[in-house]
Amino acid sequence: MTDSTIEIRRLTKAYQRGGETLRVLDELDLHMDAGTFYALMGPSGSGKTTLLNLIGGLDVADTGDVIIGGENLSNYSGSQLARWRAENVGFVFQGFNLLPVLSARENVELPLMLSPLKKRERRAQAERALELVGLTDRMDHKPRELSGGQEQRVAIARAIATDPTLILADEPTGDLDRTTANQVLQLLQRLNRELKKTILMVTHDPEAAGYADKVIHLDKGKLGRIEDNRKLAGKA
Amino acid sequence: MPFHLLFRNVTGHWLRSLLTILSVAVAVFLICVLNAVVSGLTRTVSAAASNRLLVQSAVSLYVDLPMAYQQKLAAVPGVEAICKWQWFGGRYEQDKGGFFAQFGIDAEPFRTSYPEITIAEGSYEEFAKNRTACIVGRDTATKYGWKVGQTVPILGTIFQRTDGQPWQFTIAGIYVSDTPTIDQQTMYFRFDYLRESLEQGGAQGPEGVGLYMLRVAPGADPVAVQSAADALFENGPQRVQTTTEAEFNRQFVTMLGDVPTLMQMVGSAVLFAIFFAVLNTMIMAGRERTKDIGILKALGFSDAVTAGLLIGESLLLCALGAVVGIGLGVALEPAFQASVSAMMPGFAFDRSTLLLGAGLALGIGLVSGIVPGLRAARLTTVAALREVG
């Protein structure tokens, strides 16, 4: 998939909680351009993470369509979604989600095992990704031997190792101090600007959202306003 | 399949893995031992000669038969030779805690009736000529460092010498055996030496004969000989029971109860215990890795791969346990054989026993891995990632 334009059409997702139906996304329509860095904001329970999961093919909508690069994910089976994720999406999570028994290099190499690359090529690509995030000297360290910021950078390296067009980040700076958070956000911004990755980042932090090109606000499962940081910056 | 992740998961929790491997190893070892006991008993029974019948008291093996029965039994049509067997129950003076069997036998019919015995050192002729001579199995001779020509003092427990001294037997030969029916630990001495000592007042103990062995002539019907021998003493003075050697061995083995069934029950209990232990370990491992499973699924790994990692881990632990358990069994086989060969000359960790141990271990590994494996496969990515830890 070379084009990562995202089209959301009448997307609905509900959960059963204590006998009640909780409508997290309510017939949501949204368009996101390829190559743009989006921040997704909203109060708790507004459906941010649910939307991220549906766009990333981690979850399936009740009704509606998620169309990415012309491919309608709603028609995919579980195994087709898994294959699509492996080829097209990189994930960055709040809690880093690295496998603790593997080194930084092995964690980054993991998604490459699903590609046709040979072992030596996988290793070289993992090292390139770690170099890009500035962790050349920590490749053989286990996650517990790294700081929070370093762990998140390994997670970002893992997300870009397969060269996906779309990066989905769920509160990537939620567990980090301000300085480290800024470094991680600058890195995501670089990936967007230099490598033209489409990035969708869920955040509660307005400062983090400031690094994005556009900020999408969700409220009670519906689309709120969309701010264009580039225009705001231009006005300023 | 990310095999390196499978190995790292095993080594990452090395203590738990080690304990699981050791418990599987102990179970495999025990199952091998129990199966070797059952196979040994079966082999001992099935290797019995078809032309040998054994006559014992119908009351019990512990009741002696009169000496006078020999002539009558020898005259039964179809009987080619007859040999007395008398349990001596002595102890080697230098090793009173040790055990090996001693029997008083008739030298000539014994030689012709038990062709499986071969004299490896010394001579059977010397044994047949010398009243106080004996032949000893190689295992016992090796254990005590006995040589041909050496006189060994044996303290009688059933038959005691009146002077309070031990019996002196001169080793005329050291024998080996090529069938499980005859072990290599027993000492055979001449029955007439025992008999004369009792008659001349040099020793005291029960008179009579423990068993008569009847060798059936070629072409004769063993069943007819058996019936005729039993019929001879139908009206006393002491009734006898004549059995084939195989049946006698089987009865001897089951004197303590149904040993094979008991062994199988113990083996099954061990198997179940270890199955639940491994299952518990794998369920714990599966639960601990819920988040890892979510990460793998998010990265695009299939349900089959995430399930395969847990099944593979379980199989690996059990396979390593099987290797250790089987290795332990093979290493300890000579020691086991030395200690049980008197009761069970057929005891051995043969290939089928080792394959059984390995097969059961892998079976446990597979079933124990399937339970958490199925859970991993069924978990949705979102639910797995939501797991805290």
Interface residues (C-beta under 8 A of the other chain):
Chain A: N53 G56 L58 D59 G78 S79 A82 R83 W84 R85 A86 E87 F91 F93 N97 L98 L99 P100 V101 L102 E106 L110 P111 M113 L114 R158
Chain B: P2 H4 L5 R8 N9 T11 G12 K291 D292 G294 I295 L296 K297 A298 L299 G300 F301 S302 D303 T380 T381 V382 L385
